[in-house]
């Protein structure tokens, strides 16, 4: 039973949570940079793509996936289990101001709040998973 629980930390679900936390941290920096440059002429805002890439990788399906312990086993669900890394994308097409800057401070502030909520959720989920594994290991 302990081996099974330790494998959960190395599993795809935990890797997805880890990547989500890293992308939220990256997004915090990118949004902060956008806000800091709200009045910089010719500055183009950037954004972090992660959730879209994760959805594409999962094929839009969050269903069951079987773990193969032998290459002769029949795969159940989507195989692979790779987790994409977050990517920064610059919006060079839009323009908000006469100085060709495209940062909308209200939008950036709402994205910052949304990102903080997401980050807190990811951390709570990781803490919950670790607590459940600790409980299983200690046998309580």
C-alpha atoms as one frame of an Amber mdcrd trajectory, in Angstrom:
protein
   0.000   0.000   0.000   2.846   2.426   0.752   4.392   1.768  -2.667   1.098
   2.605  -4.371   0.780   5.902  -2.487   4.382   6.908  -3.188   3.747   6.269
  -6.903   0.903   8.800  -6.785   3.509  11.517  -6.165   5.277  10.414  -9.340
   2.063  10.015 -11.323   0.604  12.119 -14.085  -1.976  13.776 -11.821   0.685
  15.094  -9.467   2.824  16.178 -12.425  -0.151  18.121 -13.790  -0.625  19.854
 -10.439   3.076  20.651 -10.272   2.982  22.127 -13.789  -0.149  24.105 -12.909
   1.620  25.654  -9.905   4.656  26.514 -12.030   2.460  28.062 -14.712   0.594
  30.126 -12.087   3.939  31.374 -10.756   5.045  32.240 -14.295   1.694  33.936
 -14.977   2.136  36.058 -11.825   5.422  37.389 -13.187   4.074  38.001 -16.676
   0.982  39.857 -15.435   3.118  41.898 -13.028   5.375  42.832 -15.945   2.345
  43.879 -17.990   1.088  46.057 -15.126   4.532  47.607 -14.585   4.645  48.602
 -18.258   1.105  49.976 -18.543   2.457  53.412 -19.554   5.488  52.262 -21.553
   5.197  53.341 -25.210   5.112  50.472 -27.742   4.971  47.829 -24.983   3.037
  44.699 -25.948   1.393  42.621 -23.228   2.151  38.937 -22.795   0.151  36.043
 -21.407   0.879  32.520 -20.246  -0.717  29.561 -21.994  -1.028  26.386 -19.957
  -4.618  25.296 -19.419  -5.280  25.322 -23.171  -2.190  23.204 -23.815  -3.139
  20.790 -21.040  -6.642  20.390 -22.461  -5.183  19.686 -25.903  -2.738  17.150
 -24.461  -5.527  15.374 -22.628  -7.641  15.379 -25.775 -10.401  17.208 -23.936
 -11.048  13.983 -22.037 -10.443  13.693 -18.318 -11.730  10.115 -18.198 -10.079
   7.002 -16.850  -6.609   5.979 -17.806  -5.184   2.566 -17.055  -1.629   2.048
 -15.844   0.283  -0.497 -17.889   2.792  -2.552 -15.938   3.665  -4.634 -18.981
   3.928  -3.581 -22.617   1.652  -6.516 -23.579  -1.239  -5.084 -21.558  -4.047
  -3.440 -23.474  -4.003   0.354 -22.959  -7.090   1.841 -21.308  -7.824   5.484
 -22.057  -5.326   7.922 -23.500  -1.759   6.715 -23.330   1.295   8.849 -22.813
   0.564  11.024 -19.832   2.902  13.848 -20.798   2.353  17.226 -19.207   2.925
  20.343 -21.311   5.007  23.231 -20.071   3.603  26.740 -19.873   4.393  29.081
 -22.738   4.528  32.873 -22.821   2.791  34.444 -25.796   3.044  38.135 -26.722
   0.008  39.920 -28.163   1.588  42.091 -30.836  -1.581  42.677 -32.866  -3.856
  44.674 -30.556  -3.484  48.306 -29.518  -5.142  50.045 -26.555  -3.517  53.493
 -26.468  -2.197  56.094 -28.890   1.339  55.115 -27.881   0.712  51.591 -29.309
   0.696  50.031 -25.833  -1.930  47.291 -25.474  -2.113  46.839 -21.674  -5.594
  47.235 -20.165  -4.962  47.748 -16.450  -8.467  46.626 -15.416  -8.126  43.375
 -17.340  -4.658  42.726 -15.954  -5.828  43.301 -12.376  -8.719  40.873 -12.815
  -6.369  38.293 -14.375  -4.041  38.774 -11.411  -6.882  38.064  -8.954  -8.020
  35.033 -10.963  -4.471  33.692 -11.048  -4.124  34.092  -7.282  -7.297  32.063
  -6.750  -6.042  29.344  -9.099  -2.666  29.222  -7.374  -4.300  28.900  -3.954
  -6.510  26.069  -5.246  -3.524  24.169  -6.680  -1.592  24.487  -3.421  -4.611
  23.335  -1.392  -4.997  20.323  -3.678  -1.331  19.376  -3.321  -1.558  19.760
   0.468  -4.669  17.572   0.509  -3.004  14.858  -1.596   0.103  14.834   0.590
  -2.025  14.735   3.755  -3.994  11.761   2.396  -0.762   9.924   1.565   0.647
  10.665   5.014  -2.531   9.334   6.585  -2.311   6.168   4.473   1.369   5.646
   5.299   0.815   6.146   9.035  -2.227   3.866   8.926  -4.673   6.212  10.637
